Amino acid sequence: MNVSQAMIQFVPLAAGDTFDKNKVTPGILGFLVFAALAVGVWLLMKSMNRHMGKVSFEEAPDPDAPGEASAAAPAKGEKASAVPSKESGQRE
């Protein structure tokens, strides 16, 4: 079947008096496009929910909170550094 022949079935052929020019509707093609978008969004949300479930995030303890000191926190005489030292075996 030709594309133009298929599109003719979606376009209603209105007779002069029965066609209301003030009433325009998207028709079946508009509904199908909207339904396809809705299904696509639903699938994306389902996939996002699955991927977010795989994320394991452990929040760092609050440094101002009283309690145990973090193992990653520097000792009293040390400075905190974002740059790894050469002693830790890191290459430059």
Contact map, one row per residue, 1 for C-alpha under 8 A:
11101100000000000000000000000000000000000000000000000000000000000000000000000000000000000000
11111100000000000000000000000000000000000000000000000000000000000000000000000000000000000000
11111110000000000000000000000000000000000000000000000000000000000000000000000000000000000000
01111111000000000000000000000000000000000000000000000000000000000000000000000000000000000000
11111111100000000000000000000000000000000000000000000000000000000000000000000000000000000000
11111111110000000000000000000000000000000000000000000000000000000000000000000000000000000000
00111111111000000000000000000000000000000000000000000000000000000000000000000000000000000000
00011111111100000000000000000000000000000000000000000000000000000000000000000000000000000000
00001111111100000000000000000000000000000000000000000000000000000000000000000000000000000000
00000111111100000000000000111000000000000000000000000000000000000000000000000000000000000000
00000011111110000000000000000000000000000000000000000000000000000000000000000000000000000000
00000001111111000000000000000000000000000000000000000000000000000000000000000000000000000000
00000000001111100000000000000000000000000000000000000000000000000000000000000000000000000000
00000000000111110110000000000000000000000000000000000000000000000000000000000000000000000000
00000000000011111110000000000000000000000000000000000000000000000000000000000000000000000000
00000000000001111110000000000000000000000000000000000000000000000000000000000000000000000000
00000000000000111111000000000000000000000000000000000000000000000000000000000000000000000000
00000000000001111111000000000000000000000000000000000000000000000000000000000000000000000000
00000000000001111111100000000000000000000000000000000000000000000000000000000000000000000000
00000000000000001111111000000000000000000000000000000000000000000000000000000000000000000000
00000000000000000011111100000000000000000000000000000000000000000000000000000000000000000000
00000000000000000001111100000000000000000000000000000000000000000000000000000000000000000000
00000000000000000001111110000000000000000000000000000000000000000000000000000000000000000000
00000000000000000000111111000000000000000000000000000000000000000000000000000000000000000000
00000000000000000000001111100000000000000000000000000000000000000000000000000000000000000000
00000000000000000000000111111110000000000000000000000000000000000000000000000000000000000000
00000000010000000000000011111110000000000000000000000000000000000000000000000000000000000000
00000000010000000000000001111111000000000000000000000000000000000000000000000000000000000000
00000000010000000000000001111111100000000000000000000000000000000000000000000000000000000000
00000000000000000000000001111111110000000000000000000000000000000000000000000000000000000000
00000000000000000000000001111111111000000000000000000000000000000000000000000000000000000000
00000000000000000000000000011111111100000000000000000000000000000000000000000000000000000000
00000000000000000000000000001111111110000000000000000000000000000000000000000000000000000000
00000000000000000000000000000111111111000000000000000000000000000000000000000000000000000000
00000000000000000000000000000011111111100000000000000000000000000000000000000000000000000000
00000000000000000000000000000001111111110000000000000000000000000000000000000000000000000000
00000000000000000000000000000000111111111000000000000000000000000000000000000000000000000000
00000000000000000000000000000000011111111100000000000000000000000000000000000000000000000000
00000000000000000000000000000000001111111110000000000000000000000000000000000000000000000000
00000000000000000000000000000000000111111111000000000000000000000000000000000000000000000000
00000000000000000000000000000000000011111111100000000000000000000000000000000000000000000000
00000000000000000000000000000000000001111111110000000000000000000000000000000000000000000000
00000000000000000000000000000000000000111111111000000000000000000000000000000000000000000000
00000000000000000000000000000000000000011111111100000000000000000000000000000000000000000000
00000000000000000000000000000000000000001111111110000000000000000000000000000000000000000000
00000000000000000000000000000000000000000111111111000000000000000000000000000000000000000000
00000000000000000000000000000000000000000011111111100000000000000000000000000000000000000000
00000000000000000000000000000000000000000001111111110000000000000000000000000000000000000000
00000000000000000000000000000000000000000000111111111000000000000000000000000000000000000000
00000000000000000000000000000000000000000000011111111100000000000000000000000000000000000000
00000000000000000000000000000000000000000000001111111110000000000000000000000000000000000000
00000000000000000000000000000000000000000000000111111110000000000000000000000000000000000000
00000000000000000000000000000000000000000000000011111111000000000000000000000000000000000000
00000000000000000000000000000000000000000000000001111111000000000000000000000000000000000000
00000000000000000000000000000000000000000000000000111111100000000000000000000000000000000000
00000000000000000000000000000000000000000000000000001111110000000000000000000000000000000000
00000000000000000000000000000000000000000000000000000011111000000000000000000000000000000000
00000000000000000000000000000000000000000000000000000001111100000000000000000000000000000000
00000000000000000000000000000000000000000000000000000000111110000000000000000000000000000000
00000000000000000000000000000000000000000000000000000000011111000000000000000000000000000000
00000000000000000000000000000000000000000000000000000000001111101000010000000000000000000000
00000000000000000000000000000000000000000000000000000000000111111000000000000000000000000000
00000000000000000000000000000000000000000000000000000000000011111000000000000000000000000000
00000000000000000000000000000000000000000000000000000000000001111100000000000000000000000000
00000000000000000000000000000000000000000000000000000000000011111110000000000000000000000000
00000000000000000000000000000000000000000000000000000000000000011111000000000000000000000000
00000000000000000000000000000000000000000000000000000000000000001111100000000000000000000000
00000000000000000000000000000000000000000000000000000000000000000111110000000000000000000000
00000000000000000000000000000000000000000000000000000000000000000011111010000000000000000000
00000000000000000000000000000000000000000000000000000000000010000001111110000000000000000000
00000000000000000000000000000000000000000000000000000000000000000000111111000000000000000000
00000000000000000000000000000000000000000000000000000000000000000000011111000000000000000000
00000000000000000000000000000000000000000000000000000000000000000000111111100001000000000000
00000000000000000000000000000000000000000000000000000000000000000000001111111111000000000000
00000000000000000000000000000000000000000000000000000000000000000000000011111100000000000000
00000000000000000000000000000000000000000000000000000000000000000000000001111100000000000000
00000000000000000000000000000000000000000000000000000000000000000000000001111110000000000000
00000000000000000000000000000000000000000000000000000000000000000000000001111111000000000000
00000000000000000000000000000000000000000000000000000000000000000000000001001111100000000000
00000000000000000000000000000000000000000000000000000000000000000000000011000111110000000000
00000000000000000000000000000000000000000000000000000000000000000000000000000011111100000000
00000000000000000000000000000000000000000000000000000000000000000000000000000001111100000000
00000000000000000000000000000000000000000000000000000000000000000000000000000000111110000000
00000000000000000000000000000000000000000000000000000000000000000000000000000000111111010100
00000000000000000000000000000000000000000000000000000000000000000000000000000000001111111100
00000000000000000000000000000000000000000000000000000000000000000000000000000000000111111110
00000000000000000000000000000000000000000000000000000000000000000000000000000000000011111100
00000000000000000000000000000000000000000000000000000000000000000000000000000000000111111100
00000000000000000000000000000000000000000000000000000000000000000000000000000000000011111110
00000000000000000000000000000000000000000000000000000000000000000000000000000000000111111111
00000000000000000000000000000000000000000000000000000000000000000000000000000000000001001111
00000000000000000000000000000000000000000000000000000000000000000000000000000000000000000111
